[in-house]
């Protein structure tokens, strides 16, 4: 018998088996616990390093554009991008940049309690966005594809961009500032235009792998006087530009999210 939250009771035929996968039993009733068989996996069984290794292996073969025919090779930009960031994602000798960033983020206060699985899931989606940008650039510039120093700058700076928004996007600005300082100090990347800004103030250009301010991407708007008081007028700001870009990457990968203001 399956009892729904509404109180409705459904009879389960003998040939039907139901498997429920949950992250915890915090909200399970004693009746549920006593009537279900349990298969428990400790968090220690699958380490963060193992998850990152698996993620890189899948990204190296996955059809990220959704248009590759059987037998067609993975785009070179996809492989080169991953080669540039592998050393900062996983490390055999010491802790990697991504592991250090993950441990830092998990200790901070977020709007919702963070878990390593959720943070790595959103991190993967932003990495895919960067790889797709590199592939599209190569398709539009067949004579001058992203290689060498260009790919190195773009991939490593996009890695920091992905870490910022996936690991501390749900934290306060003070936490984001500390996280940005930690990433810059650990990675050795230098941001332009003085030291008052943080990594959250910049986007990464795929054209040359350089940083540019989000504020430089805000379109100029001219509103007619009679429309100034209209309730449906949306004024584009720096925040709307950068958040639209980040949220678009998650929505493209079908990641559910909650917006909190």
C-alpha positions in Angstrom: 0.0 0.0 0.0 1.3 3.4 -1.0 0.0 6.3 1.1 0.3 9.7 -0.6 0.8 13.0 1.2 -2.9 13.8 0.4 -4.0 10.8 2.4 -5.0 8.7 -0.6 -4.0 5.1 -0.4 -3.0 3.2 -3.5 -2.8 -0.6 -3.7 0.5 -1.8 -5.2 0.2 -5.0 -7.4 2.5 -7.9 -6.6 4.5 -7.3 -9.9 5.4 -3.7 -9.1 8.4 -2.5 -7.1 9.1 1.1 -6.2 12.6 2.4 -5.5 13.0 5.8 -3.9 16.3 7.6 -4.0 16.7 10.3 -1.3 19.7 12.2 0.2 18.5 11.7 3.7 15.6 10.4 5.9 15.2 13.7 7.7 11.6 14.1 6.5 10.6 10.4 6.5 8.0 9.2 8.9 8.5 6.2 11.2 6.0 4.3 9.2 8.0 4.8 6.0 11.3 3.8 7.7 9.8 0.6 9.3 8.2 -0.6 6.0 10.9 0.0 3.5 14.1 -1.9 2.9 17.2 0.4 3.1 20.4 0.6 1.1 22.7 3.2 2.6 25.8 4.7 1.1 28.1 6.7 3.2 29.4 10.1 1.9 32.9 8.7 2.2 32.2 6.0 -0.4 32.3 8.5 -3.3 34.8 11.3 -2.7 34.7 14.7 -4.3 37.9 13.8 -6.2 36.1 10.8 -7.7 33.1 12.9 -8.7 35.4 15.4 -10.4 37.3 12.7 -12.2 34.1 11.2 -13.4 32.8 14.6 -14.5 35.9 15.3 -16.6 35.8 11.9 -18.3 32.1 12.4 -19.3 32.7 15.9 -20.6 35.6 14.6 -22.8 33.2 12.4 -24.7 29.7 14.0 -24.3 27.9 15.6 -27.2 27.5 19.0 -25.7 26.1 20.6 -28.8 23.5 17.9 -29.4 24.3 17.6 -33.1 27.1 15.1 -33.4 26.4 12.1 -35.6 27.6 8.6 -34.8 31.3 8.2 -35.4 32.0 11.9 -35.5 35.0 13.1 -33.4 34.6 15.3 -30.3 35.4 18.9 -31.3 39.0 19.8 -30.6 38.0 22.9 -28.6 36.2 20.6 -26.2 39.3 18.5 -25.6 41.7 21.5 -25.4 39.5 23.3 -22.9 39.4 20.3 -20.6 43.2 19.8 -21.0 43.9 23.3 -19.8 41.8 23.0 -16.6 42.4 19.4 -15.6 45.4 20.3 -13.4 43.3 22.7 -11.4 40.3 20.4 -11.2 42.1 17.2 -10.0 45.5 16.7 -8.6 47.3 13.5 -7.7 49.8 15.0 -5.3 48.1 17.9 -3.5 44.7 19.3 -3.1 43.4 21.0 -6.4 42.0 24.5 -6.8 38.5 23.1 -7.2 38.7 21.0 -4.1 40.1 23.9 -2.0 37.3 26.1 -3.4 34.6 23.5 -2.6 35.8 23.0 1.0 35.9 26.8 1.4 32.3 27.2 0.0 30.8 24.4 2.2 32.0 26.2 5.3 30.2 29.4 4.4 26.7 30.4 5.1 24.3 30.2 2.1 20.7 31.0 1.6 20.0 27.2 1.5 22.2 24.6 3.1 24.9 23.6 0.5 25.9 20.1 -0.4 28.9 19.1 -2.5 26.7 17.2 -5.0 24.6 20.3 -5.7 27.6 22.6 -6.0 29.4 20.3 -8.3 26.2 19.8 -10.4 25.9 23.6 -11.0 29.7 23.8 -11.5 29.5 21.3 -14.3 26.7 23.2 -16.1 28.8 26.4 -16.1 31.8 24.5 -17.4 29.7 23.2 -20.3 28.6 26.8 -21.1 32.3 27.8 -21.5 33.1 24.7 -23.6 30.1 25.4 -25.9 31.3 29.0 -26.3 34.7 27.8 -27.4 33.2 25.3 -29.9 30.9 27.9 -31.4 33.8 30.3 -31.7 35.8 27.7 -33.7 32.8 27.1 -35.9 32.5 30.8 -36.7 36.3 31.3 -37.1 37.5 28.2 -38.9 40.7 29.9 -40.0 41.6 31.2 -36.5 40.4 28.6 -33.9 41.1 28.9 -30.2 44.5 27.4 -29.5 47.6 28.0 -27.4 47.7 31.0 -25.1 44.2 32.1 -26.2 42.6 28.8 -25.0 44.7 28.7 -21.9 43.6 32.2 -20.8 39.9 31.6 -21.7 39.7 28.1 -20.1 41.4 29.0 -16.8 39.5 32.3 -16.4 36.2 30.6 -17.3 37.0 28.0 -14.6 37.2 30.7 -12.0 33.9 32.2 -13.3 32.3 28.8 -13.0 33.6 28.3 -9.4 32.4 31.7 -8.3 28.8 31.4 -9.4 28.3 27.7 -8.7 30.0 27.5 -5.3 29.1 30.9 -3.8 26.4 32.3 -6.0 23.9 31.7 -3.1 26.0 33.3 -0.5 26.2 36.9 0.7 28.4 39.6 -0.9 30.8 39.5 2.0 31.3 35.7 1.4 31.6 36.3 -2.3 34.3 38.8 -1.8 36.3 36.5 0.5 35.8 33.6 -2.0 37.0 35.9 -4.9 40.1 36.8 -2.9 40.9 33.2 -2.2 40.5 32.2 -5.9 42.8 35.0 -7.1 45.4 34.2 -4.4 45.4 30.5 -5.2 45.2 30.7 -9.0 47.6 33.6 -9.4 45.2 35.3 -11.9 45.3 39.1 -11.9 42.2 41.1 -12.6 42.4 44.5 -14.4 41.2 47.9 -13.4 42.6 48.1 -9.9 42.0 46.1 -6.7 38.6 47.4 -5.6 36.7 45.0 -7.9 36.2 41.3 -7.5 35.9 38.4 -9.9 32.1 38.9 -9.7 32.5 42.3 -11.5 34.0 40.7 -14.7 33.0 38.4 -17.5 35.4 36.4 -19.7 35.4 37.2 -23.4 35.7 34.2 -25.7 37.2 36.3 -28.4 40.5 36.8 -26.7 40.2 35.2 -23.2 40.5 38.5 -21.5 38.3 40.0 -18.7 35.9 42.8 -19.2 33.5 44.5 -16.8 29.9 43.4 -16.7 28.9 47.0 -16.6 30.4 47.5 -20.1 27.8 45.0 -21.4 24.8 46.9 -20.2 22.8 48.1 -23.2 22.0 51.8 -23.5 18.2 52.4 -23.2 16.1 55.4 -24.1 12.7 55.5 -22.7 10.0 57.8 -24.0 8.6 60.2 -21.3 5.1 58.7 -21.4 6.5 55.2 -20.7 8.6 56.2 -17.7 5.9 55.3 -15.2 4.8 52.1 -16.9 4.9 49.0 -14.7 6.1 46.7 -17.5 9.3 48.7 -18.3 12.4 46.7 -17.4 15.6 48.7 -17.0 18.7 46.5 -17.7 21.4 46.9 -15.1 24.7 45.2 -14.4 23.0 42.7 -12.1 20.4 41.7 -14.7 23.0 41.2 -17.4 25.3 38.9 -15.3 22.5 37.0 -13.6 20.7 36.4 -16.9 24.0 34.9 -18.3 24.5 32.6 -15.3 20.9 31.5 -15.0 20.7 30.9 -18.7 23.5 28.4 -18.4 21.7 26.5 -15.7 18.4 26.5 -17.4 20.0 25.3 -20.6 21.2 22.2 -18.7 17.7 21.8 -17.2 18.9 22.5 -13.6 16.0 23.5 -11.3 16.6 26.6 -9.2 15.0 29.0 -6.8 15.5 32.7 -7.0 15.7 34.5 -3.7 15.8 38.3 -3.4 
